[in-house]
Amino acid sequence: MGNPKAFLEIHRQEAGYRPVHDRIHDFGEVEQTLNTRERKLQASRCMDCGVPFCHWACPLGNKPPEWNDALYKGEWETAYQLLTATNPFPEFTGRICPALCEKSCILNLVEHEPTTNREDEAAITEAAFREGYITIHHPKRNGKRIAVIGAGPAGLAAANDLNLMGYEVTVFEKNEAAGGLLRYGIPNFKLNKAIIDRRIALLEQEGITFRYGEDVTPSQLTGQYDAVVLATGTPTARDLSISGRELKGVHFALELLAQQNRILAGIDIPKEERVTAKGKDVLVIGGGDTGSDCIGTAHRQGCKSVTQIEIMPRPVEGPEDPNNPWPAYPRTLKTTSSHEEGCVRRWNVNTLEFIGKGGKLTGVRVQEKGKEPEIIKAELVLLAMGFLRPEHPQYPDNVFVCGDAACGASLVVRALASGKQTALKVNEYLTK
């Protein structure tokens, strides 16, 4: 702890976002960065608590006091080594993690100004890539082969750890590139896909084989590999089976998000198949992060207006939630960069019927709790209501399920933790 008084003298400073009038015209990352001096000052605010709740709250068991101290001292390489001792891909979590560590930070519980762990994490990782602190490992092979089905966060974390243990790892991915929802669900304005490509290139250099465009099942691979890791996520979105669901203009959120990311990657999508918000009144059904991503994407596509409705009550406006005191996660009102770009937000609203003319959507009949039904004008509806937890048959002993495929839709950081835990289970199984 280099400066024991920093948390008393220095306030939390976030890097903030690019100006709205600038960022809504492109898909570049919206979050800015602090300069080196300001970043080191933010790292100095960490109190190195005797009981570090941040370490306890993080699914990966990250140790912010250690790497924040190294960052404050300017020891960037040491900070990266401490960070990657628990987190295989901090460039992902440093951009999109909701930072459970910050919610449990003593400075948050007392002053509502937690240490900027997530931003510090991203800064450390970018410095490591920029300064060449990344080490390419060439593990000694143990002669055993493992297949990983799914190249999302959980699959990549499992593949990474198993490869470093000496196993020959092949990752099968049904899509044309790796990343899972990191690539096909999260917009580029939150996570530039070059960040994923950069990490995949490193994994390939370390010996992991990626096979794309192959939609395989465990039964096809169990006889060819010593173990199979199933990390296929939660592919089935929750639907809304009401009148008018068949109308043109009603889509799952990922139809819009995945397609837009593919277009930005240079993939040609026929005009008649494109899902676009351009010139349309857009209604997003679902109040979570996916719904927020739809709002930001709709703005960048040139929508006329965008409304987001949520069936649950409006959360309390933070920083504290009396009904969910710490250590429960604070369910307070979350305003994202996409919300700041312009959006009508409503709660306690139930969707009753999709209305159309000539087979095309024109509006949605809804009802707010305690009020009369009404019609919201919309030419495009995006269903962002989460995903159904997959059901699995009984697999052979050498098949291991991890990530969202095992637990249902959750956070990227939890998927990474599950992938790492599964790698340990596979190793235990194969070394018995």
Secondary structure as GFF3:
##gff-version 3
##sequence-region A 1 432
A	DSSP	alpha_helix	6	9	.	.	.	ID=ss1
A	DSSP	alpha_helix	20	23	.	.	.	ID=ss2
A	DSSP	alpha_helix	36	44	.	.	.	ID=ss3
A	DSSP	alpha_helix	53	57	.	.	.	ID=ss4
A	DSSP	alpha_helix	64	72	.	.	.	ID=ss5
A	DSSP	alpha_helix	76	84	.	.	.	ID=ss6
A	DSSP	alpha_helix	90	96	.	.	.	ID=ss7
A	DSSP	alpha_helix	100	103	.	.	.	ID=ss8
A	DSSP	alpha_helix	106	111	.	.	.	ID=ss9
A	DSSP	alpha_helix	117	131	.	.	.	ID=ss10
A	DSSP	beta_strand	145	149	.	.	.	ID=ss11
A	DSSP	alpha_helix	153	164	.	.	.	ID=ss12
A	DSSP	beta_strand	168	173	.	.	.	ID=ss13
A	DSSP	alpha_helix	181	184	.	.	.	ID=ss14
A	DSSP	alpha_helix	193	205	.	.	.	ID=ss15
A	DSSP	beta_strand	209	212	.	.	.	ID=ss16
A	DSSP	alpha_helix	218	221	.	.	.	ID=ss17
A	DSSP	beta_strand	227	230	.	.	.	ID=ss18
A	DSSP	beta_strand	250	252	.	.	.	ID=ss19
A	DSSP	alpha_helix	253	264	.	.	.	ID=ss20
A	DSSP	three_ten_helix	271	273	.	.	.	ID=ss21
A	DSSP	beta_strand	281	285	.	.	.	ID=ss22
A	DSSP	alpha_helix	289	301	.	.	.	ID=ss23
A	DSSP	beta_strand	305	309	.	.	.	ID=ss24
A	DSSP	alpha_helix	337	340	.	.	.	ID=ss25
A	DSSP	beta_strand	344	346	.	.	.	ID=ss26
A	DSSP	beta_strand	349	357	.	.	.	ID=ss27
A	DSSP	beta_strand	360	368	.	.	.	ID=ss28
A	DSSP	beta_strand	373	377	.	.	.	ID=ss29
A	DSSP	beta_strand	380	383	.	.	.	ID=ss30
A	DSSP	beta_strand	399	401	.	.	.	ID=ss31
A	DSSP	alpha_helix	404	407	.	.	.	ID=ss32
A	DSSP	alpha_helix	412	431	.	.	.	ID=ss33
###
